[in-house]
Amino acid sequence: MGKSRKSRRPAADSASVAEPVDGGLAELVPDRDRPRAWTLLIDGAPQSHVDLDDPARLSFAYQRRLGHVADLAAPPGRPLHAVHLGGGALTLARYIAATRPRSTQQVVECDEALVRLVRRELPLERTARVRVRSADAREGLAKVPDGWADLIVADVFSGTRTPAHLTSVEFLDGVRRALRPGGWYAANLADGPPLAHLRGQIATAGARFAESALLADPAVLRGRRFGNAVLVAADQPLPVAELTRRAASDPHPGRVEHGRSLRDFAGGALPVTDAAAVASPAPPASAFR
């Protein structure tokens, strides 16, 4: 995939911004329907959407599902200690800051140039307690104090693939160390038929957490197309009924798998270890058309 290394800002009649970052060419494309809303793309692949006037508005389906997780990880309005592995345009960090004031959040993003672009073009609210650290996700996780986090979200892509070292039981050991007792873990996963990566991640979460659930578009779960799925895990019962209700009422309705149906979906897949881990599959060219 070719990467231009020349920064460019289009003509004044277009508010788009495009410049090279460590992961490729980043573009901030304005939302035609909302004056201060933007979509972030990396090498043409949509990454996230931000509405500066309404940071509690989540546009992408996977972001809405992560928002449901953040809403249910603690009683309404209670501040969270949240860790975001992968920053993008800081969409979920903005959402938590807006919906749970006084939350304290850490974002670990390895792409320093992307962080600079987002901070410059899409600045955070001054009241947001968000610290952004430029580091590899697993290295940054290791610096989070034991038992500090109520919620850890992994949304890490190198290009369009999740790096192998963020898919293993050893990685989840680091997640568990940083979570408080009863804390939640959520991961944005991308896969397509035959869904081997997704099944392996379900087995991996099941090897380290007592409870897990999967939120996704039914077409993705049926192996009909490539897409995103949100895996959530904890050592306490999850509010599956409420997750199901929220996912079903989204503009792009999702389905929730849990318990026996989730185990059946995993189909006997084995937990992933560092020694056997591979990056998530690359999406087909048609995925972003």
Sequence and secondary structure as in RCSB ss.txt:
>XXXX:A:sequence
MGKSRKSRRPAADSASVAEPVDGGLAELVPDRDRPRAWTLLIDGAPQSHVDLDDPARLSFAYQRRLGHVADLAAP
PGRPLHAVHLGGGALTLARYIAATRPRSTQQVVECDEALVRLVRRELPLERTARVRVRSADAREGLAKVPDGWAD
LIVADVFSGTRTPAHLTSVEFLDGVRRALRPGGWYAANLADGPPLAHLRGQIATAGARFAESALLADPAVLRGRR
FGNAVLVAADQPLPVAELTRRAASDPHPGRVEHGRSLRDFAGGALPVTDAAAVASPAPPASAFR
>XXXX:A:secstr
     S B   TT   EEEEETTEEEEEEE TTSTTEEEEEETTEEEEEEETT TT   SHHHHHHHHHHHHSSS
TT   EEEEE  TT HHHHHHHHHSTT EEEEE S HHHHHHHHHHS   TT EEEEE S HHHHHHTS TT EE
EEEE   BTTB  GGGSSHHHHHHHHHHEEEEEEEEEEEEE TT HHHHHHHHHHHHH SEEEEEE HHHHTTSS
 EEEEEEEESS   HHHHHHHHHTSSS  EEEEHHHHHHHHTT     TTT        GGGG 
